[in-house]
Amino acid sequence: MFQPGARPNSGKMPHMSEPLPRRLRRLLDQINTIIVGKTAPIEDCVACLLAGGHLLIEDVPGVGKTTLAHALAVSIGSRFARVQFTADLLPSDLVGVSVWERSKEAFVFHPGPVFAQVLLADEINRAGPKTQSALLEAMEEQQVTVEGQTRALPRPFFVIATQNPTDQLGTYPLPESQLDRFLMCITLGYPDRASERALLTGEDRRQAIERLPAVMTAEELLVAQHAVRQVHASEALLDYLQTLIAETRSGRWFAEGLSPRAGIAVLRAARARALLDQRDYVAPDDVQAILPQTIAHRLRPVAGAGRGSREQVRAMVEAIAVP
């Protein structure tokens, strides 16, 4: 069984009272009791968290995006904040502001909601470019700059952003540079009939979340994130991944190919997926399982393809032999 080691230059990691794979399975099972019938998207969400990335959920309102973010935060014992992105939201509303306090005769910084460990950026594409740029710095640098002073964000720091379909009123398309900062983009979709009946007849999900125990601590999550980086990727697996990356650049499938940063993101996500499957090595199945969610939002199909980005990714994968 794979066991995490110590993180370099930071002393020994906190000790876990039970094996990491069992702890991760309990985490998945607990979230599945809240978001019913969505096993695959929940696995993607947890894999994204373990890989140290950020998650974009593109879907219609009311399918459980906020509930998923809140349940995840409670389950990992982390501070949770939700920001409703609107056209008049300012960067200071997100990162915080310094206010003069007469009693101290000084400006005192009041941190914004971005200083949570799990941040839900709801309807991110309704905010203006300046606010989106402020969030971009937080996601990429794990820090924010306020009035010339840099302030580090807590660890772990995980952004779950939701995006309405761009054909809805009042939305701004996210720039490619910001889309590239999201490790994964997923959809939840409508529940099946049995799952919807469970929602109709069951307990209110907000009340259920209030009773959820923390399955792991924030410190133990850092252990799990370190364990992801230790999952082995063989030379053959790296050859396969590079073949897929090169194929996106061939001009046959997409207008522009993947960047090296995107390739690194795919490998991180595949390692996280392998750890969730209780393996200490990456298999081609791991790459295939996470590829559409990890790269489709970064790519545009060639003109006349007749398929969306996800369908184009799946077609490309089927056309390439597995080593």
C-alpha positions in Angstrom: 0.0 0.0 0.0 1.3 3.4 -0.9 2.4 5.5 2.1 3.3 9.2 2.0 6.6 10.4 3.1 7.9 13.7 4.5 7.6 16.9 2.6 11.0 18.3 1.8 12.3 21.2 3.8 9.2 21.3 6.1 9.9 18.6 8.7 7.7 15.5 9.1 4.1 15.5 7.9 1.3 15.0 10.4 0.6 11.4 11.3 -2.7 9.9 10.0 -4.6 7.6 12.3 -5.7 5.4 9.4 -4.2 4.6 6.0 -4.5 7.4 3.4 -6.5 5.4 0.8 -9.1 4.5 3.4 -9.4 8.1 4.5 -9.9 9.3 1.0 -12.6 6.6 0.4 -14.4 7.9 3.5 -14.2 11.4 2.1 -15.7 10.3 -1.2 -18.4 8.3 0.5 -19.4 11.1 2.7 -19.8 13.7 -0.1 -21.8 11.1 -2.1 -24.4 11.1 0.7 -25.0 14.8 0.1 -24.6 15.0 -3.7 -26.5 11.8 -4.8 -26.0 10.1 -8.1 -22.9 12.1 -9.1 -20.1 9.7 -8.3 -17.9 10.6 -11.3 -18.0 14.4 -10.9 -17.3 14.0 -7.1 -14.2 11.9 -7.9 -13.1 14.6 -10.3 -13.6 17.3 -7.7 -11.6 15.4 -5.0 -8.8 14.5 -7.6 -8.6 18.2 -8.5 -8.2 19.1 -4.8 -5.5 16.4 -4.2 -3.6 17.6 -7.3 -3.4 21.1 -5.8 -5.5 22.7 -8.7 -8.7 24.7 -8.9 -12.0 23.6 -10.3 -14.4 25.2 -12.7 -18.0 23.9 -12.8 -20.0 25.0 -15.8 -23.7 24.3 -15.4 -27.2 25.7 -15.0 -28.3 27.1 -11.6 -29.7 24.7 -9.0 -27.9 21.4 -9.7 -25.8 21.3 -6.5 -22.7 23.3 -7.2 -22.8 25.3 -4.0 -23.8 22.3 -2.0 -20.8 20.3 -3.3 -18.3 23.0 -2.4 -19.8 23.4 1.1 -19.9 19.7 1.8 -16.3 19.3 0.6 -15.1 22.2 2.9 -16.8 20.7 5.9 -15.5 17.2 5.2 -11.9 18.4 5.1 -12.2 20.6 8.2 -11.5 23.8 6.2 -12.7 27.4 6.3 -15.3 28.0 3.6 -16.4 31.2 2.0 -18.8 31.9 -0.8 -18.7 35.0 -3.0 -21.5 35.9 -5.4 -19.8 37.4 -8.4 -21.8 40.3 -9.9 -21.0 43.1 -12.4 -20.4 45.6 -9.5 -18.1 43.3 -7.4 -14.8 45.1 -6.8 -11.4 43.5 -6.3 -11.4 44.9 -2.7 -14.7 43.0 -2.0 -12.7 39.9 -2.8 -9.3 40.4 -1.3 -10.0 42.9 1.5 -9.2 46.5 2.3 -7.3 48.5 4.9 -9.5 50.7 7.1 -8.3 53.6 9.4 -9.0 52.7 13.0 -8.9 55.7 15.3 -8.2 53.7 18.4 -5.0 52.4 16.9 -4.2 55.5 14.8 -3.3 53.2 11.9 -4.7 51.5 8.9 -5.8 47.9 9.8 -6.2 45.3 7.1 -9.5 43.5 7.0 -9.1 40.4 4.9 -11.7 39.5 2.3 -13.3 36.1 1.6 -10.4 35.0 -0.5 -8.5 34.2 2.7 -10.7 31.1 3.2 -9.3 27.6 2.5 -12.1 26.6 0.2 -13.5 29.5 -1.8 -16.7 29.2 -3.9 -16.6 31.9 -6.6 -20.3 31.7 -7.7 -21.1 32.7 -11.2 -17.6 33.9 -11.8 -18.3 35.1 -15.4 -20.8 37.8 -14.2 -17.9 39.8 -12.7 -15.8 42.3 -14.6 -12.2 41.7 -15.8 -10.5 43.5 -12.9 -12.2 41.3 -10.3 -11.4 38.2 -12.3 -7.8 39.3 -12.5 -7.6 39.6 -8.7 -8.9 36.1 -8.3 -6.4 34.9 -11.0 -3.4 36.2 -8.9 -4.8 34.4 -5.9 -5.2 31.1 -7.8 -1.8 31.2 -9.5 0.4 32.7 -6.9 -1.3 31.6 -3.7 -1.1 35.2 -2.5 -2.8 38.6 -3.1 -1.4 42.1 -3.3 -3.3 44.8 -1.5 -2.0 48.4 -1.5 1.5 47.3 -2.5 1.8 44.6 0.2 1.8 40.9 -0.6 -0.2 38.7 1.7 0.0 34.9 1.6 -3.2 32.8 1.4 -3.9 29.9 3.8 -2.9 26.4 2.8 -4.6 24.4 1.4 -6.3 26.9 -0.9 -8.9 25.6 -3.3 -11.1 27.6 -5.6 -14.3 26.1 -6.9 -15.7 28.6 -9.5 -19.1 28.2 -11.1 -19.9 29.5 -14.6 -23.2 30.0 -16.2 -23.5 29.1 -19.9 -22.3 32.1 -21.9 -25.6 32.4 -23.8 -27.2 33.6 -20.5 -27.7 37.4 -20.0 -25.1 39.3 -18.1 -22.1 37.0 -18.5 -18.6 37.8 -19.6 -16.5 35.0 -21.3 -13.6 34.1 -19.2 -10.3 34.9 -20.9 -8.1 32.0 -22.0 -5.4 32.9 -19.5 -7.9 32.4 -16.6 -9.4 29.2 -18.0 -5.9 27.8 -18.2 -5.5 28.3 -14.4 -8.3 25.9 -13.7 -7.0 22.3 -13.5 -10.4 20.8 -14.4 -13.7 21.9 -15.8 -16.7 19.6 -15.1 -20.4 19.6 -15.2 -22.9 18.1 -12.7 -25.9 17.9 -14.9 -29.5 17.0 -13.9 -29.9 14.1 -11.5 -31.4 10.8 -12.7 -34.9 9.9 -11.7 -33.9 7.8 -8.6 -31.5 10.5 -7.3 -34.0 13.2 -7.8 -36.6 11.3 -5.9 -34.1 11.0 -3.0 -33.7 14.7 -3.1 -37.5 15.3 -3.1 -38.2 13.0 -0.2 -35.0 13.3 1.8 -33.7 15.8 4.3 -32.7 19.3 3.3 -29.1 19.1 2.2 -28.1 22.3 4.0 -29.2 20.7 7.3 -27.4 17.5 6.5 -24.2 19.4 5.8 -24.4 21.0 9.3 -24.1 17.5 10.9 -21.2 16.2 8.7 -18.1 15.4 10.6 -14.6 16.4 9.3 -13.2 13.3 7.7 -9.7 14.7 7.6 -8.0 17.9 8.7 -6.4 20.6 6.6 -3.0 19.3 7.7 -3.8 15.8 6.6 -5.0 17.1 3.2 -1.5 18.5 2.8 -0.2 15.0 3.4 -2.4 13.7 0.7 -1.4 16.4 -1.7 2.3 15.5 -1.1 1.5 11.8 -1.6 0.1 12.7 -5.1 3.5 14.1 -6.1 5.1 10.7 -5.2 2.9 8.6 -7.4 5.2 7.0 -10.1 4.8 7.8 -13.8 6.8 5.4 -16.0 8.7 6.3 -19.1 6.1 4.5 -21.2 3.3 6.5 -19.5 5.2 9.7 -20.2 5.7 8.7 -23.8 1.9 8.2 -24.1 1.1 11.5 -22.5 3.5 13.3 -24.8 2.0 11.6 -27.8 -1.4 12.9 -26.7 -0.1 16.4 -26.2 1.7 16.4 -29.6 -1.6 15.3 -31.2 -3.4 18.3 -29.9 -0.8 20.5 -31.7 -1.0 18.6 -35.0 -3.8 20.9 -36.3 -6.0 17.8 -37.0 -8.2 18.1 -34.0 -7.8 21.6 -32.4 -7.0 25.1 -33.6 -4.2 25.4 -31.1 -2.5 22.8 -29.0 -1.8 22.3 -25.3 0.9 24.3 -23.6 3.6 22.6 -21.5 1.8 23.9 -18.4 -1.3 22.1 -19.5 0.7 18.9 -19.9 2.0 19.1 -16.4 -1.6 19.7 -15.2 -2.7 16.5 -16.9 0.0 14.5 -15.2 -0.9 15.9 -11.8 -4.5 15.1 -12.2 -3.7 11.5 -13.4 -1.5 11.0 -10.4 -4.3 12.1 -8.1 -6.7 9.8 -9.9 -4.3 6.9 -9.4 -4.0 7.7 -5.7 -7.8 7.6 -5.4 -7.7 4.1 -7.0 -5.2 3.1 -4.3 -2.3 2.8 -6.6 1.2 4.2 -6.4 1.7 4.4 -10.2 -0.1 6.1 -13.1 -1.8 3.9 -15.7 -3.0 4.9 -19.1 -6.6 4.6 -17.8 -5.9 7.4 -15.3 -4.9 9.7 -18.1 -7.9 8.8 -20.3 -10.3 9.2 -17.3 -9.2 12.8 -16.5 -8.2 14.0 -20.0 -11.6 15.6 -21.2 -12.1 17.4 -17.8 -8.5 18.6 -17.8 -7.9 19.8 -21.3 -11.2 20.4 -23.1 -11.7 23.9 -21.6 -8.2 24.9 -22.9 -8.9 23.9 -26.5 -11.0 24.9 -29.5 -11.9 22.3 -32.1 -10.8 23.0 -35.7 -13.4 24.7 -37.9 -15.9 22.2 -39.2 -15.3 19.6 -36.6 -19.0 19.3 -35.8 -18.2 18.3 -32.2 -17.7 20.1 -28.9 -14.3 20.2 -27.2 -15.0 17.2 -25.0 -16.2 15.0 -27.8 -13.2 16.0 -29.8 -10.9 15.0 -27.0 -12.5 11.6 -26.7 -12.3 11.1 -30.5 -8.6 12.0 -30.4 -8.0 9.5 -27.5 -9.7 6.7 -29.4 -7.5 7.4 -32.4 -4.2 6.9 -30.5 -2.9 3.5 -29.5 -2.3 2.8 -25.9 1.2 1.6 -25.1 
